Amino acid sequence: MKISHWGWSFFGFLIGFSPFIIFELRHHFYNLRTIFLVLKLGTNKVINSFDFYYLLFLTPFFASLFAIFFSKLLSINKILGFFLIFLYLSWAMIQIYNFRFQPLGLPKGWNYLGQKK
């Protein structure tokens, strides 16, 4: 990988995280100080689950990895590559159309009408 690719990757990272960086600068590094405070003092709160949205910031990284993987796979074996892409798209469509309109991990009725009631 060329150095210019690393430079563009770093530039993209800066652009993507610029809202977070600006927030941290404007609020005197609030999030970082909070993390260090929790690590230093600890907490008595028990974490029962780990929700998926804690990992959403990694989406561009995983998308890049999948793109690299599939481009390499398609250059080696086109049939297998297209088959795996077809399987993924089929799985994604099933997930979309089986959506139950109930947020994952929230109690039943936790929506606007439930809140209003």
Biopython code that builds the backbone (N, CA, C, O; Angstrom):
import numpy as np
from Bio.PDB.StructureBuilder import StructureBuilder

atoms = [
    (1, "MET", "N", (0.846, -1.174, 0.000)),
    (1, "MET", "CA", (0.000, 0.000, 0.000)),
    (1, "MET", "C", (0.891, 1.237, 0.000)),
    (1, "MET", "O", (1.840, 1.326, 0.780)),
    (2, "LYS", "N", (0.590, 2.168, -0.856)),
    (2, "LYS", "CA", (1.400, 3.374, -0.977)),
    (2, "LYS", "C", (1.171, 4.310, 0.204)),
    (2, "LYS", "O", (0.161, 4.235, 0.904)),
    (3, "ILE", "N", (2.140, 5.190, 0.396)),
    (3, "ILE", "CA", (2.039, 6.166, 1.484)),
    (3, "ILE", "C", (0.876, 7.116, 1.236)),
    (3, "ILE", "O", (0.234, 7.566, 2.186)),
    (4, "SER", "N", (0.598, 7.423, -0.017)),
    (4, "SER", "CA", (-0.518, 8.326, -0.306)),
    (4, "SER", "C", (-1.851, 7.710, 0.122)),
    (4, "SER", "O", (-2.765, 8.432, 0.518)),
    (5, "HIS", "N", (-1.967, 6.376, 0.045)),
    (5, "HIS", "CA", (-3.191, 5.709, 0.496)),
    (5, "HIS", "C", (-3.363, 5.899, 2.000)),
    (5, "HIS", "O", (-4.468, 6.142, 2.484)),
    (6, "TRP", "N", (-2.251, 5.784, 2.736)),
    (6, "TRP", "CA", (-2.315, 5.993, 4.187)),
    (6, "TRP", "C", (-2.686, 7.438, 4.482)),
    (6, "TRP", "O", (-3.451, 7.710, 5.407)),
    (7, "GLY", "N", (-2.156, 8.349, 3.711)),
    (7, "GLY", "CA", (-2.486, 9.761, 3.912)),
    (7, "GLY", "C", (-3.959, 10.043, 3.680)),
    (7, "GLY", "O", (-4.589, 10.766, 4.452)),
    (8, "TRP", "N", (-4.510, 9.469, 2.609)),
    (8, "TRP", "CA", (-5.932, 9.653, 2.338)),
    (8, "TRP", "C", (-6.782, 8.979, 3.404)),
    (8, "TRP", "O", (-7.829, 9.500, 3.787)),
    (9, "SER", "N", (-6.335, 7.820, 3.887)),
    (9, "SER", "CA", (-7.075, 7.140, 4.956)),
    (9, "SER", "C", (-7.087, 7.989, 6.216)),
    (9, "SER", "O", (-8.123, 8.119, 6.868)),
    (10, "PHE", "N", (-5.942, 8.567, 6.564)),
    (10, "PHE", "CA", (-5.871, 9.421, 7.741)),
    (10, "PHE", "C", (-6.737, 10.668, 7.563)),
    (10, "PHE", "O", (-7.414, 11.097, 8.498)),
    (11, "PHE", "N", (-6.716, 11.250, 6.359)),
    (11, "PHE", "CA", (-7.544, 12.414, 6.068)),
    (11, "PHE", "C", (-9.031, 12.068, 6.189)),
    (11, "PHE", "O", (-9.807, 12.846, 6.744)),
    (12, "GLY", "N", (-9.424, 10.910, 5.674)),
    (12, "GLY", "CA", (-10.812, 10.467, 5.799)),
    (12, "GLY", "C", (-11.206, 10.237, 7.246)),
    (12, "GLY", "O", (-12.322, 10.560, 7.653)),
    (13, "PHE", "N", (-10.285, 9.676, 8.026)),
    (13, "PHE", "CA", (-10.532, 9.477, 9.451)),
    (13, "PHE", "C", (-10.751, 10.820, 10.144)),
    (13, "PHE", "O", (-11.669, 10.965, 10.952)),
    (14, "LEU", "N", (-9.905, 11.801, 9.826)),
    (14, "LEU", "CA", (-10.058, 13.130, 10.434)),
    (14, "LEU", "C", (-11.386, 13.776, 10.053)),
    (14, "LEU", "O", (-12.054, 14.371, 10.898)),
    (15, "ILE", "N", (-11.762, 13.662, 8.800)),
    (15, "ILE", "CA", (-13.035, 14.244, 8.355)),
    (15, "ILE", "C", (-14.199, 13.529, 9.039)),
    (15, "ILE", "O", (-15.147, 14.173, 9.490)),
    (16, "GLY", "N", (-14.129, 12.207, 9.115)),
    (16, "GLY", "CA", (-15.214, 11.444, 9.732)),
    (16, "GLY", "C", (-15.373, 11.717, 11.220)),
    (16, "GLY", "O", (-16.491, 11.762, 11.732)),
    (17, "PHE", "N", (-14.271, 11.895, 11.901)),
    (17, "PHE", "CA", (-14.323, 12.123, 13.341)),
    (17, "PHE", "C", (-14.256, 13.598, 13.707)),
    (17, "PHE", "O", (-14.158, 13.930, 14.889)),
    (18, "SER", "N", (-14.306, 14.485, 12.731)),
    (18, "SER", "CA", (-14.206, 15.913, 13.031)),
    (18, "SER", "C", (-15.323, 16.414, 13.945)),
    (18, "SER", "O", (-15.039, 17.248, 14.805)),
    (19, "PRO", "N", (-16.585, 15.960, 13.820)),
    (19, "PRO", "CA", (-17.589, 16.430, 14.782)),
    (19, "PRO", "C", (-17.234, 16.034, 16.221)),
    (19, "PRO", "O", (-17.404, 16.831, 17.144)),
    (20, "PHE", "N", (-16.752, 14.832, 16.406)),
    (20, "PHE", "CA", (-16.358, 14.383, 17.740)),
    (20, "PHE", "C", (-15.163, 15.185, 18.254)),
    (20, "PHE", "O", (-15.132, 15.590, 19.416)),
    (21, "ILE", "N", (-14.191, 15.409, 17.388)),
    (21, "ILE", "CA", (-12.999, 16.165, 17.782)),
    (21, "ILE", "C", (-13.374, 17.604, 18.141)),
    (21, "ILE", "O", (-12.876, 18.147, 19.127)),
    (22, "ILE", "N", (-14.243, 18.218, 17.350)),
    (22, "ILE", "CA", (-14.682, 19.589, 17.635)),
    (22, "ILE", "C", (-15.452, 19.634, 18.954)),
    (22, "ILE", "O", (-15.253, 20.545, 19.757)),
    (23, "PHE", "N", (-16.331, 18.653, 19.181)),
    (23, "PHE", "CA", (-17.065, 18.593, 20.443)),
    (23, "PHE", "C", (-16.101, 18.495, 21.616)),
    (23, "PHE", "O", (-16.256, 19.207, 22.608)),
    (24, "GLU", "N", (-15.113, 17.625, 21.510)),
    (24, "GLU", "CA", (-14.144, 17.452, 22.588)),
    (24, "GLU", "C", (-13.375, 18.739, 22.847)),
    (24, "GLU", "O", (-13.153, 19.100, 24.002)),
    (25, "LEU", "N", (-12.968, 19.433, 21.800)),
    (25, "LEU", "CA", (-12.227, 20.684, 21.968)),
    (25, "LEU", "C", (-13.101, 21.776, 22.587)),
    (25, "LEU", "O", (-12.639, 22.526, 23.447)),
    (26, "ARG", "N", (-14.343, 21.868, 22.159)),
    (26, "ARG", "CA", (-15.235, 22.917, 22.669)),
    (26, "ARG", "C", (-15.657, 22.668, 24.112)),
    (26, "ARG", "O", (-15.926, 23.615, 24.851)),
    (27, "HIS", "N", (-15.718, 21.392, 24.520)),
    (27, "HIS", "CA", (-16.183, 21.056, 25.871)),
    (27, "HIS", "C", (-15.048, 20.574, 26.768)),
    (27, "HIS", "O", (-15.278, 19.832, 27.723)),
    (28, "HIS", "N", (-13.829, 20.996, 26.460)),
    (28, "HIS", "CA", (-12.654, 20.712, 27.292)),
    (28, "HIS", "C", (-12.473, 19.210, 27.529)),
    (28, "HIS", "O", (-12.232, 18.778, 28.656)),
    (29, "PHE", "N", (-12.590, 18.429, 26.472)),
    (29, "PHE", "CA", (-12.357, 16.987, 26.477)),
    (29, "PHE", "C", (-13.247, 16.265, 27.493)),
    (29, "PHE", "O", (-12.770, 15.458, 28.291)),
    (30, "TYR", "N", (-14.536, 16.568, 27.447)),
    (30, "TYR", "CA", (-15.504, 16.000, 28.393)),
    (30, "TYR", "C", (-15.537, 14.469, 28.338)),
    (30, "TYR", "O", (-15.448, 13.813, 29.375)),
    (31, "ASN", "N", (-15.663, 13.902, 27.150)),
    (31, "ASN", "CA", (-15.771, 12.441, 27.035)),
    (31, "ASN", "C", (-14.499, 11.751, 27.502)),
    (31, "ASN", "O", (-14.565, 10.749, 28.213)),
    (32, "LEU", "N", (-13.351, 12.270, 27.114)),
    (32, "LEU", "CA", (-12.093, 11.646, 27.534)),
    (32, "LEU", "C", (-11.894, 11.742, 29.047)),
    (32, "LEU", "O", (-11.437, 10.788, 29.676)),
    (33, "ARG", "N", (-12.238, 12.901, 29.631)),
    (33, "ARG", "CA", (-12.114, 13.032, 31.081)),
    (33, "ARG", "C", (-13.071, 12.087, 31.803)),
    (33, "ARG", "O", (-12.722, 11.529, 32.843)),
    (34, "THR", "N", (-14.272, 11.902, 31.261)),
    (34, "THR", "CA", (-15.235, 10.986, 31.868)),
    (34, "THR", "C", (-14.721, 9.550, 31.815)),
    (34, "THR", "O", (-14.822, 8.819, 32.800)),
    (35, "ILE", "N", (-14.174, 9.146, 30.680)),
    (35, "ILE", "CA", (-13.620, 7.793, 30.559)),
    (35, "ILE", "C", (-12.488, 7.589, 31.552)),
    (35, "ILE", "O", (-12.432, 6.562, 32.228)),
    (36, "PHE", "N", (-11.577, 8.567, 31.648)),
    (36, "PHE", "CA", (-10.461, 8.432, 32.589)),
    (36, "PHE", "C", (-10.953, 8.420, 34.033)),
    (36, "PHE", "O", (-10.384, 7.717, 34.868)),
    (37, "LEU", "N", (-12.000, 9.185, 34.342)),
    (37, "LEU", "CA", (-12.549, 9.195, 35.690)),
    (37, "LEU", "C", (-13.160, 7.840, 36.042)),
    (37, "LEU", "O", (-12.956, 7.338, 37.147)),
    (38, "VAL", "N", (-13.899, 7.252, 35.121)),
    (38, "VAL", "CA", (-14.497, 5.937, 35.369)),
    (38, "VAL", "C", (-13.407, 4.883, 35.512)),
    (38, "VAL", "O", (-13.503, 4.004, 36.368)),
    (39, "LEU", "N", (-12.372, 4.964, 34.678)),
    (39, "LEU", "CA", (-11.277, 3.997, 34.797)),
    (39, "LEU", "C", (-10.524, 4.165, 36.112)),
    (39, "LEU", "O", (-10.074, 3.182, 36.701)),
    (40, "LYS", "N", (-10.389, 5.394, 36.568)),
    (40, "LYS", "CA", (-9.646, 5.657, 37.797)),
    (40, "LYS", "C", (-10.451, 5.268, 39.034)),
    (40, "LYS", "O", (-9.934, 4.588, 39.920)),
    (41, "LEU", "N", (-11.713, 5.694, 39.101)),
    (41, "LEU", "CA", (-12.529, 5.471, 40.298)),
    (41, "LEU", "C", (-13.341, 4.188, 40.244)),
    (41, "LEU", "O", (-13.741, 3.653, 41.278)),
    (42, "GLY", "N", (-13.580, 3.701, 39.043)),
    (42, "GLY", "CA", (-14.416, 2.520, 38.899)),
    (42, "GLY", "C", (-15.886, 2.896, 39.003)),
    (42, "GLY", "O", (-16.233, 4.063, 39.188)),
    (43, "THR", "N", (-16.713, 1.923, 38.885)),
    (43, "THR", "CA", (-18.150, 2.139, 38.987)),
    (43, "THR", "C", (-18.783, 0.902, 39.593)),
    (43, "THR", "O", (-18.269, -0.207, 39.445)),
    (44, "ASN", "N", (-19.887, 1.094, 40.269)),
    (44, "ASN", "CA", (-20.587, -0.050, 40.856)),
    (44, "ASN", "C", (-21.727, -0.535, 39.971)),
    (44, "ASN", "O", (-22.472, -1.439, 40.348)),
    (45, "LYS", "N", (-21.860, 0.067, 38.798)),
    (45, "LYS", "CA", (-22.912, -0.330, 37.867)),
    (45, "LYS", "C", (-22.505, -1.608, 37.150)),
    (45, "LYS", "O", (-21.379, -1.732, 36.668)),
    (46, "VAL", "N", (-23.427, -2.549, 37.085)),
    (46, "VAL", "CA", (-23.183, -3.815, 36.401)),
    (46, "VAL", "C", (-23.721, -3.706, 34.984)),
    (46, "VAL", "O", (-24.871, -3.320, 34.775)),
    (47, "ILE", "N", (-22.891, -4.044, 34.020)),
    (47, "ILE", "CA", (-23.303, -4.012, 32.620)),
    (47, "ILE", "C", (-23.815, -5.408, 32.255)),
    (47, "ILE", "O", (-23.058, -6.379, 32.244)),
    (48, "ASN", "N", (-25.110, -5.486, 31.958)),
    (48, "ASN", "CA", (-25.728, -6.779, 31.652)),
    (48, "ASN", "C", (-25.634, -7.152, 30.186)),
    (48, "ASN", "O", (-25.588, -8.333, 29.843)),
    (49, "SER", "N", (-25.604, -6.165, 29.334)),
    (49, "SER", "CA", (-25.580, -6.471, 27.912)),
    (49, "SER", "C", (-24.685, -5.473, 27.196)),
    (49, "SER", "O", (-24.341, -4.418, 27.730)),
    (50, "PHE", "N", (-24.325, -5.827, 25.999)),
    (50, "PHE", "CA", (-23.510, -4.948, 25.165)),
    (50, "PHE", "C", (-24.277, -4.735, 23.878)),
    (50, "PHE", "O", (-24.342, -5.624, 23.029)),
    (51, "ASP", "N", (-24.856, -3.561, 23.735)),
    (51, "ASP", "CA", (-25.699, -3.281, 22.580)),
    (51, "ASP", "C", (-24.859, -2.999, 21.349)),
    (51, "ASP", "O", (-23.728, -2.521, 21.439)),
    (52, "PHE", "N", (-25.444, -3.309, 20.188)),
    (52, "PHE", "CA", (-24.720, -3.204, 18.923)),
    (52, "PHE", "C", (-24.328, -1.768, 18.597)),
    (52, "PHE", "O", (-23.329, -1.555, 17.911)),
    (53, "TYR", "N", (-25.079, -0.782, 19.063)),
    (53, "TYR", "CA", (-24.791, 0.587, 18.653)),
    (53, "TYR", "C", (-23.496, 1.122, 19.252)),
    (53, "TYR", "O", (-23.017, 2.179, 18.841)),
    (54, "TYR", "N", (-22.923, 0.408, 20.216)),
    (54, "TYR", "CA", (-21.611, 0.811, 20.721)),
    (54, "TYR", "C", (-20.519, 0.596, 19.671)),
    (54, "TYR", "O", (-19.438, 1.175, 19.774)),
    (55, "LEU", "N", (-20.795, -0.222, 18.672)),
    (55, "LEU", "CA", (-19.807, -0.530, 17.638)),
    (55, "LEU", "C", (-20.098, 0.142, 16.303)),
    (55, "LEU", "O", (-19.416, -0.138, 15.317)),
    (56, "LEU", "N", (-21.088, 1.017, 16.248)),
    (56, "LEU", "CA", (-21.449, 1.636, 14.975)),
    (56, "LEU", "C", (-20.341, 2.505, 14.398)),
    (56, "LEU", "O", (-20.279, 2.689, 13.182)),
    (57, "PHE", "N", (-19.466, 3.044, 15.241)),
    (57, "PHE", "CA", (-18.391, 3.881, 14.725)),
    (57, "PHE", "C", (-17.401, 3.062, 13.899)),
    (57, "PHE", "O", (-16.618, 3.633, 13.140)),
    (58, "LEU", "N", (-17.423, 1.740, 14.031)),
    (58, "LEU", "CA", (-16.525, 0.877, 13.263)),
    (58, "LEU", "C", (-17.078, 0.510, 11.888)),
    (58, "LEU", "O", (-16.413, -0.195, 11.128)),
    (59, "THR", "N", (-18.267, 0.970, 11.562)),
    (59, "THR", "CA", (-18.901, 0.619, 10.293)),
    (59, "THR", "C", (-18.038, 0.948, 9.082)),
    (59, "THR", "O", (-17.891, 0.088, 8.214)),
    (60, "PRO", "N", (-17.455, 2.147, 8.970)),
    (60, "PRO", "CA", (-16.613, 2.410, 7.794)),
    (60, "PRO", "C", (-15.404, 1.472, 7.714)),
    (60, "PRO", "O", (-15.007, 1.066, 6.622)),
    (61, "PHE", "N", (-14.831, 1.134, 8.844)),
    (61, "PHE", "CA", (-13.687, 0.229, 8.860)),
    (61, "PHE", "C", (-14.086, -1.157, 8.343)),
    (61, "PHE", "O", (-13.394, -1.732, 7.502)),
    (62, "PHE", "N", (-15.206, -1.693, 8.850)),
    (62, "PHE", "CA", (-15.651, -3.006, 8.395)),
    (62, "PHE", "C", (-16.096, -2.977, 6.935)),
    (62, "PHE", "O", (-15.876, -3.946, 6.208)),
    (63, "ALA", "N", (-16.713, -1.891, 6.497)),
    (63, "ALA", "CA", (-17.109, -1.763, 5.090)),
    (63, "ALA", "C", (-15.875, -1.782, 4.194)),
    (63, "ALA", "O", (-15.890, -2.400, 3.130)),
    (64, "SER", "N", (-14.815, -1.112, 4.617)),
    (64, "SER", "CA", (-13.568, -1.125, 3.837)),
    (64, "SER", "C", (-12.967, -2.525, 3.792)),
    (64, "SER", "O", (-12.507, -2.976, 2.742)),
    (65, "LEU", "N", (-12.971, -3.208, 4.930)),
    (65, "LEU", "CA", (-12.439, -4.579, 4.954)),
    (65, "LEU", "C", (-13.236, -5.502, 4.040)),
    (65, "LEU", "O", (-12.658, -6.298, 3.300)),
    (66, "PHE", "N", (-14.572, -5.395, 4.092)),
    (66, "PHE", "CA", (-15.399, -6.236, 3.228)),
    (66, "PHE", "C", (-15.161, -5.913, 1.760)),
    (66, "PHE", "O", (-15.121, -6.819, 0.928)),
    (67, "ALA", "N", (-15.004, -4.637, 1.431)),
    (67, "ALA", "CA", (-14.752, -4.245, 0.044)),
    (67, "ALA", "C", (-13.425, -4.813, -0.441)),
    (67, "ALA", "O", (-13.339, -5.321, -1.559)),
    (68, "ILE", "N", (-12.402, -4.733, 0.382)),
    (68, "ILE", "CA", (-11.089, -5.298, 0.009)),
    (68, "ILE", "C", (-11.196, -6.803, -0.139)),
    (68, "ILE", "O", (-10.672, -7.376, -1.094)),
    (69, "PHE", "N", (-11.883, -7.454, 0.815)),
    (69, "PHE", "CA", (-12.034, -8.906, 0.768)),
    (69, "PHE", "C", (-12.750, -9.339, -0.507)),
    (69, "PHE", "O", (-12.290, -10.244, -1.203)),
    (70, "PHE", "N", (-13.884, -8.690, -0.815)),
    (70, "PHE", "CA", (-14.642, -9.102, -1.989)),
    (70, "PHE", "C", (-13.931, -8.761, -3.290)),
    (70, "PHE", "O", (-14.073, -9.498, -4.266)),
    (71, "SER", "N", (-13.177, -7.679, -3.341)),
    (71, "SER", "CA", (-12.431, -7.379, -4.569)),
    (71, "SER", "C", (-11.342, -8.425, -4.801)),
    (71, "SER", "O", (-11.115, -8.844, -5.936)),
    (72, "LYS", "N", (-10.666, -8.848, -3.729)),
    (72, "LYS", "CA", (-9.655, -9.910, -3.857)),
    (72, "LYS", "C", (-10.309, -11.227, -4.252)),
    (72, "LYS", "O", (-9.802, -11.950, -5.110)),
    (73, "LEU", "N", (-11.453, -11.535, -3.611)),
    (73, "LEU", "CA", (-12.147, -12.787, -3.909)),
    (73, "LEU", "C", (-12.648, -12.805, -5.345)),
    (73, "LEU", "O", (-12.546, -13.831, -6.017)),
    (74, "LEU", "N", (-13.184, -11.693, -5.828)),
    (74, "LEU", "CA", (-13.670, -11.643, -7.206)),
    (74, "LEU", "C", (-12.535, -11.769, -8.212)),
    (74, "LEU", "O", (-12.732, -12.308, -9.300)),
    (75, "SER", "N", (-11.346, -11.278, -7.862)),
    (75, "SER", "CA", (-10.217, -11.427, -8.785)),
    (75, "SER", "C", (-9.714, -12.865, -8.808)),
    (75, "SER", "O", (-9.122, -13.292, -9.799)),
    (76, "ILE", "N", (-9.938, -13.618, -7.733)),
    (76, "ILE", "CA", (-9.495, -15.020, -7.678)),
    (76, "ILE", "C", (-10.560, -15.958, -8.235)),
    (76, "ILE", "O", (-10.274, -16.777, -9.108)),
    (77, "ASN", "N", (-11.805, -15.838, -7.725)),
    (77, "ASN", "CA", (-12.872, -16.746, -8.113)),
    (77, "ASN", "C", (-14.176, -15.958, -8.203)),
    (77, "ASN", "O", (-14.793, -15.653, -7.183)),
    (78, "LYS", "N", (-14.591, -15.631, -9.418)),
    (78, "LYS", "CA", (-15.772, -14.801, -9.613)),
    (78, "LYS", "C", (-17.056, -15.496, -9.182)),
    (78, "LYS", "O", (-17.945, -14.857, -8.620)),
    (79, "ILE", "N", (-17.164, -16.779, -9.436)),
    (79, "ILE", "CA", (-18.396, -17.503, -9.099)),
    (79, "ILE", "C", (-18.601, -17.516, -7.591)),
    (79, "ILE", "O", (-19.696, -17.217, -7.113)),
    (80, "LEU", "N", (-17.565, -17.858, -6.838)),
    (80, "LEU", "CA", (-17.665, -17.874, -5.382)),
    (80, "LEU", "C", (-17.939, -16.473, -4.837)),
    (80, "LEU", "O", (-18.738, -16.314, -3.914)),
    (81, "GLY", "N", (-17.287, -15.465, -5.399)),
    (81, "GLY", "CA", (-17.503, -14.088, -4.964)),
    (81, "GLY", "C", (-18.936, -13.638, -5.174)),
    (81, "GLY", "O", (-19.546, -13.070, -4.268)),
    (82, "PHE", "N", (-19.481, -13.885, -6.359)),
    (82, "PHE", "CA", (-20.863, -13.501, -6.627)),
    (82, "PHE", "C", (-21.832, -14.308, -5.774)),
    (82, "PHE", "O", (-22.861, -13.781, -5.349)),
    (83, "PHE", "N", (-21.525, -15.569, -5.517)),
    (83, "PHE", "CA", (-22.377, -16.392, -4.669)),
    (83, "PHE", "C", (-22.418, -15.832, -3.240)),
    (83, "PHE", "O", (-23.490, -15.753, -2.641)),
    (84, "LEU", "N", (-21.275, -15.450, -2.700)),
    (84, "LEU", "CA", (-21.244, -14.890, -1.350)),
    (84, "LEU", "C", (-21.952, -13.536, -1.287)),
    (84, "LEU", "O", (-22.630, -13.237, -0.304)),
    (85, "ILE", "N", (-21.799, -12.721, -2.322)),
    (85, "ILE", "CA", (-22.510, -11.444, -2.360)),
    (85, "ILE", "C", (-24.016, -11.690, -2.425)),
    (85, "ILE", "O", (-24.790, -11.007, -1.755)),
    (86, "PHE", "N", (-24.427, -12.665, -3.234)),
    (86, "PHE", "CA", (-25.853, -13.011, -3.321)),
    (86, "PHE", "C", (-26.374, -13.496, -1.975)),
    (86, "PHE", "O", (-27.469, -13.109, -1.568)),
    (87, "LEU", "N", (-25.614, -14.334, -1.275)),
    (87, "LEU", "CA", (-26.034, -14.809, 0.044)),
    (87, "LEU", "C", (-26.178, -13.653, 1.028)),
    (87, "LEU", "O", (-27.145, -13.592, 1.787)),
    (88, "TYR", "N", (-25.219, -12.746, 1.012)),
    (88, "TYR", "CA", (-25.287, -11.603, 1.922)),
    (88, "TYR", "C", (-26.501, -10.729, 1.619)),
    (88, "TYR", "O", (-27.221, -10.333, 2.536)),
    (89, "LEU", "N", (-26.734, -10.425, 0.347)),
    (89, "LEU", "CA", (-27.882, -9.589, -0.008)),
    (89, "LEU", "C", (-29.201, -10.271, 0.345)),
    (89, "LEU", "O", (-30.144, -9.611, 0.781)),
    (90, "SER", "N", (-29.270, -11.596, 0.158)),
    (90, "SER", "CA", (-30.475, -12.335, 0.537)),
    (90, "SER", "C", (-30.700, -12.259, 2.038)),
    (90, "SER", "O", (-31.818, -12.016, 2.493)),
    (91, "TRP", "N", (-29.641, -12.467, 2.805)),
    (91, "TRP", "CA", (-29.755, -12.380, 4.264)),
    (91, "TRP", "C", (-30.180, -10.974, 4.693)),
    (91, "TRP", "O", (-31.015, -10.829, 5.586)),
    (92, "ALA", "N", (-29.616, -9.940, 4.068)),
    (92, "ALA", "CA", (-29.955, -8.562, 4.418)),
    (92, "ALA", "C", (-31.426, -8.274, 4.118)),
    (92, "ALA", "O", (-32.104, -7.619, 4.910)),
    (93, "MET", "N", (-31.920, -8.757, 2.986)),
    (93, "MET", "CA", (-33.325, -8.529, 2.645)),
    (93, "MET", "C", (-34.254, -9.236, 3.626)),
    (93, "MET", "O", (-35.284, -8.680, 4.007)),
    (94, "ILE", "N", (-33.907, -10.449, 4.038)),
    (94, "ILE", "CA", (-34.710, -11.164, 5.028)),
    (94, "ILE", "C", (-34.731, -10.390, 6.337)),
    (94, "ILE", "O", (-35.780, -10.276, 6.971)),
    (95, "GLN", "N", (-33.586, -9.859, 6.750)),
    (95, "GLN", "CA", (-33.527, -9.080, 7.986)),
    (95, "GLN", "C", (-34.375, -7.819, 7.892)),
    (95, "GLN", "O", (-35.041, -7.445, 8.858)),
    (96, "ILE", "N", (-34.357, -7.167, 6.748)),
    (96, "ILE", "CA", (-35.126, -5.937, 6.589)),
    (96, "ILE", "C", (-36.626, -6.229, 6.618)),
    (96, "ILE", "O", (-37.379, -5.529, 7.295)),
    (97, "TYR", "N", (-37.062, -7.248, 5.895)),
    (97, "TYR", "CA", (-38.492, -7.509, 5.805)),
    (97, "TYR", "C", (-39.053, -8.249, 7.008)),
    (97, "TYR", "O", (-40.273, -8.325, 7.152)),
    (98, "ASN", "N", (-38.217, -8.794, 7.873)),
    (98, "ASN", "CA", (-38.688, -9.413, 9.114)),
    (98, "ASN", "C", (-38.633, -8.446, 10.286)),
    (98, "ASN", "O", (-38.790, -8.863, 11.434)),
    (99, "PHE", "N", (-38.416, -7.178, 10.022)),
    (99, "PHE", "CA", (-38.346, -6.170, 11.076)),
    (99, "PHE", "C", (-39.709, -6.072, 11.748)),
    (99, "PHE", "O", (-40.729, -5.950, 11.069)),
    (100, "ARG", "N", (-39.733, -6.124, 13.066)),
    (100, "ARG", "CA", (-40.994, -6.200, 13.805)),
    (100, "ARG", "C", (-41.490, -4.842, 14.305)),
    (100, "ARG", "O", (-42.483, -4.805, 15.032)),
    (101, "PHE", "N", (-40.870, -3.765, 13.963)),
    (101, "PHE", "CA", (-41.225, -2.430, 14.421)),
    (101, "PHE", "C", (-41.166, -2.306, 15.936)),
    (101, "PHE", "O", (-41.810, -1.427, 16.508)),
    (102, "GLN", "N", (-40.413, -3.158, 16.583)),
    (102, "GLN", "CA", (-40.179, -3.077, 18.014)),
    (102, "GLN", "C", (-38.674, -2.955, 18.213)),
    (102, "GLN", "O", (-37.934, -3.868, 17.844)),
    (103, "PRO", "N", (-38.208, -1.864, 18.781)),
    (103, "PRO", "CA", (-36.767, -1.706, 18.966)),
    (103, "PRO", "C", (-36.171, -2.837, 19.796)),
    (103, "PRO", "O", (-36.746, -3.259, 20.799)),
    (104, "LEU", "N", (-35.027, -3.313, 19.366)),
    (104, "LEU", "CA", (-34.375, -4.424, 20.023)),
    (104, "LEU", "C", (-33.935, -4.037, 21.430)),
    (104, "LEU", "O", (-33.279, -3.013, 21.624)),
    (105, "GLY", "N", (-34.299, -4.855, 22.404)),
    (105, "GLY", "CA", (-33.849, -4.632, 23.768)),
    (105, "GLY", "C", (-34.732, -3.712, 24.592)),
    (105, "GLY", "O", (-34.464, -3.519, 25.778)),
    (106, "LEU", "N", (-35.778, -3.136, 24.003)),
    (106, "LEU", "CA", (-36.662, -2.248, 24.749)),
    (106, "LEU", "C", (-37.952, -2.971, 25.107)),
    (106, "LEU", "O", (-38.350, -3.902, 24.407)),
    (107, "PRO", "N", (-38.613, -2.557, 26.190)),
    (107, "PRO", "CA", (-39.855, -3.229, 26.585)),
    (107, "PRO", "C", (-40.961, -3.038, 25.556)),
    (107, "PRO", "O", (-40.946, -2.097, 24.763)),
    (108, "LYS", "N", (-41.917, -3.954, 25.591)),
    (108, "LYS", "CA", (-43.032, -3.902, 24.647)),
    (108, "LYS", "C", (-43.848, -2.632, 24.876)),
    (108, "LYS", "O", (-44.118, -2.258, 26.017)),
    (109, "GLY", "N", (-44.235, -1.980, 23.798)),
    (109, "GLY", "CA", (-45.001, -0.754, 23.888)),
    (109, "GLY", "C", (-44.142, 0.485, 24.056)),
    (109, "GLY", "O", (-44.673, 1.573, 24.279)),
    (110, "TRP", "N", (-42.843, 0.350, 23.956)),
    (110, "TRP", "CA", (-41.959, 1.500, 24.116)),
    (110, "TRP", "C", (-41.850, 2.205, 22.773)),
    (110, "TRP", "O", (-40.892, 2.015, 22.024)),
    (111, "ASN", "N", (-42.832, 3.004, 22.495)),
    (111, "ASN", "CA", (-42.856, 3.813, 21.287)),
    (111, "ASN", "C", (-43.603, 5.100, 21.608)),
    (111, "ASN", "O", (-43.921, 5.362, 22.768)),
    (112, "TYR", "N", (-43.877, 5.884, 20.611)),
    (112, "TYR", "CA", (-44.517, 7.175, 20.846)),
    (112, "TYR", "C", (-45.878, 7.007, 21.524)),
    (112, "TYR", "O", (-46.175, 7.692, 22.503)),
    (113, "LEU", "N", (-46.697, 6.102, 21.009)),
    (113, "LEU", "CA", (-48.037, 5.925, 21.590)),
    (113, "LEU", "C", (-47.941, 5.371, 23.009)),
    (113, "LEU", "O", (-48.717, 5.770, 23.877)),
    (114, "GLY", "N", (-47.005, 4.465, 23.258)),
    (114, "GLY", "CA", (-46.818, 3.936, 24.606)),
    (114, "GLY", "C", (-46.357, 5.008, 25.574)),
    (114, "GLY", "O", (-46.788, 5.026, 26.726)),
    (115, "GLN", "N", (-45.497, 5.892, 25.130)),
    (115, "GLN", "CA", (-45.050, 7.001, 25.955)),
    (115, "GLN", "C", (-46.183, 7.977, 26.231)),
    (115, "GLN", "O", (-46.332, 8.480, 27.344)),
    (116, "LYS", "N", (-46.976, 8.234, 25.203)),
    (116, "LYS", "CA", (-48.074, 9.172, 25.355)),
    (116, "LYS", "C", (-49.115, 8.653, 26.338)),
    (116, "LYS", "O", (-49.683, 9.419, 27.116)),
    (117, "LYS", "N", (-49.365, 7.325, 26.296)),
    (117, "LYS", "CA", (-50.335, 6.707, 27.201)),
    (117, "LYS", "C", (-49.851, 6.799, 28.631)),
    (117, "LYS", "O", (-50.531, 6.333, 29.545)),
]
sb = StructureBuilder()
sb.init_structure("model")
sb.init_model(0)
sb.init_chain("A")
sb.init_seg("    ")
for serial, (resi, resn, name, xyz) in enumerate(atoms, 1):
    if name == "N":
        sb.init_residue(resn, " ", resi, " ")
    sb.init_atom(name, np.array(xyz, "f"), 0.0, 1.0, " ", f" {name:<3s}", serial, name[0])
structure = sb.get_structure()
